[in-house]
């Protein structure tokens, strides 16, 4: 895997992930999980369609689609990276104030890998949801409260691209079934 961080390109799916600076936790208090997502939607929704996410104690994974440049014509002239920088800065500042810490909360730059096939996108979504089980936070990933799995399988209101995700998998039943199968993830690259 190349060590250089790829530039963000419009009209492309990306796996976005990051972890705490020096491996420290980025979710220190229980309410941090909800606040992270609140800021995520506020700062990135204009340029990025979120398809799946998982928040763990010291890192997170998100996969989604950077909108086409033509669809962003009415927005202020900011690079896509600036939206994410604003998000990371806002979250870090809030955590630092709440926990009386100082310094960088996240590693820099944030990690991102383009997703170039539907098959890889499907495997990545499953990988992201199964991450709490991989790291032994839960015996069954479906019990983890801080991922998009339940929002994608239920009919509750969501900002996720649920219809597109379920269409990618074929149906809600196929989405659930494929998540329950053992998945080899040797080709999914991350550093957590």
C-alpha positions in Angstrom: 0.0 0.0 0.0 1.4 3.4 -0.9 2.6 5.5 2.0 1.5 8.7 0.3 -1.9 9.9 1.3 -4.0 10.1 -2.0 -5.7 13.4 -2.8 -9.4 13.6 -2.4 -11.1 13.4 -5.8 -14.7 14.3 -6.6 -17.1 11.5 -7.7 -15.1 8.8 -5.8 -15.8 6.5 -2.9 -13.3 6.7 -0.1 -12.5 4.8 3.1 -11.7 7.5 5.7 -10.2 6.5 9.0 -8.1 8.0 11.7 -7.0 7.2 15.2 -6.0 9.1 18.3 -2.6 10.7 18.4 -0.2 8.3 20.0 -2.9 5.6 20.0 -4.9 7.5 22.7 -8.7 7.3 22.9 -10.7 9.8 20.9 -13.9 8.9 22.6 -13.3 9.7 26.2 -16.8 10.3 27.5 -19.9 8.4 26.5 -21.5 11.5 24.9 -18.4 11.9 22.6 -19.8 9.3 20.2 -23.0 11.2 19.5 -21.2 14.6 19.4 -18.7 13.2 16.9 -21.5 12.2 14.6 -23.3 15.5 15.1 -20.2 17.4 14.0 -19.6 14.9 11.2 -23.0 15.6 9.6 -22.6 19.3 10.1 -19.2 19.6 8.5 -19.1 16.9 5.8 -22.6 16.4 4.6 -22.3 19.1 1.9 -19.5 17.3 0.1 -19.7 13.7 1.3 -22.4 11.0 1.3 -21.8 8.7 4.3 -22.6 5.1 3.6 -21.3 3.4 6.7 -19.3 4.1 9.9 -18.0 2.6 13.0 -16.6 4.5 16.0 -14.3 2.7 18.4 -12.5 4.0 21.5 -9.3 5.1 19.8 -10.2 5.1 16.1 -13.0 5.3 13.6 -13.8 4.1 10.1 -16.2 5.8 7.6 -16.9 5.0 4.0 -18.7 7.2 1.6 -18.8 9.1 -1.7 -17.3 12.5 -2.4 -20.0 14.2 -4.4 -19.4 15.3 -8.0 -18.0 18.7 -8.5 -21.0 19.8 -10.5 -23.3 19.1 -7.5 -21.3 21.5 -5.4 -21.6 24.5 -7.6 -23.5 26.6 -5.0 -21.0 25.9 -2.1 -18.3 28.3 -0.9 -15.0 27.7 -2.5 -13.4 25.3 0.0 -11.5 22.1 -0.9 -13.1 18.9 0.3 -10.2 18.5 2.7 -11.1 21.8 4.3 -14.5 20.4 5.3 -12.8 17.5 7.0 -10.1 19.7 8.6 -12.9 21.9 10.1 -14.6 18.7 11.4 -11.4 17.4 13.1 -10.6 20.8 14.6 -14.1 21.3 16.0 -14.2 17.8 17.6 -10.7 18.1 19.0 -11.3 21.5 20.5 -14.5 20.3 22.2 -12.9 17.1 23.6 -9.9 19.1 24.8 -12.1 21.6 26.6 -14.3 18.9 28.1 -11.4 16.8 29.4 -9.0 19.6 30.2 -6.4 18.2 27.8 -4.2 20.0 25.2 -2.6 19.2 22.0 -3.5 17.2 18.9 -6.2 14.6 19.4 -5.9 12.9 16.0 -3.0 11.7 13.9 -2.3 13.9 10.9 -3.1 13.7 8.0 -6.3 11.7 8.2 -6.1 8.5 6.3 -8.1 7.9 3.1 -8.1 5.2 0.5 -10.1 5.4 -2.7 -12.6 2.6 -3.2 -12.6 1.5 -6.9 -15.0 -1.4 -7.2 -18.4 -2.4 -5.9 -17.1 -5.7 -4.6 -14.4 -3.8 -2.5 -17.1 -1.3 -1.3 -19.3 -4.2 -0.1 -16.4 -5.9 1.7 -15.3 -2.6 3.2 -18.8 -1.9 4.6 -18.9 -5.4 6.2 -15.3 -4.9 7.6 -16.3 -1.5 9.1 -19.3 -3.0 10.9 -17.4 -6.0 12.1 -14.6 -3.9 13.5 -15.8 -3.9 17.1 -15.7 -7.7 17.0 -12.2 -7.7 15.4 -10.9 -5.6 18.2 -12.7 -7.6 20.9 -14.9 -4.8 22.1 -17.9 -7.1 21.6 -18.3 -10.8 20.9 -20.9 -9.9 18.3 -20.5 -6.8 16.3 -24.3 -6.4 16.2 -24.2 -5.4 19.9 -21.9 -2.4 19.3 -24.0 0.8 19.6 -21.6 3.1 17.7 -21.8 1.9 14.1 -24.2 2.3 11.3 -25.2 -1.3 11.1 -28.6 -0.8 13.0 -29.4 2.4 11.1 -29.0 0.4 7.9 -31.0 -2.6 8.9 -33.9 -0.7 10.7 -36.4 1.7 9.3 -35.5 4.5 11.7 -34.7 8.0 10.1 -31.1 8.3 9.1 -28.8 10.6 7.2 -26.9 7.6 5.8 -27.4 6.5 2.2 -29.4 3.5 3.4 -31.3 2.9 0.1 -28.1 3.0 -1.9 -26.3 0.7 0.5 -29.1 -1.9 0.5 -29.4 -1.7 -3.2 -25.6 -2.3 -3.5 -26.1 -5.5 -1.4 -29.3 -6.5 -3.3 -31.7 -6.4 -0.4 -31.9 -5.8 3.4 -31.9 -9.6 3.8 -28.7 -10.0 1.7 -27.1 -7.2 3.7 -27.8 -9.0 7.0 -26.8 -12.4 5.6 -23.5 -11.2 4.2 -22.6 -9.5 7.4 -23.1 -12.8 9.3 -20.7 -14.8 7.1 -17.1 -15.0 8.1 -15.2 -12.6 5.8 -11.5 -12.7 5.0 -10.2 -9.1 5.1 -6.6 -9.4 4.0 -7.2 -6.9 1.2 -8.6 -4.2 3.5 -5.8 -1.9 4.5 -5.8 0.2 7.6 -3.4 0.8 10.5 -5.7 0.2 13.5 
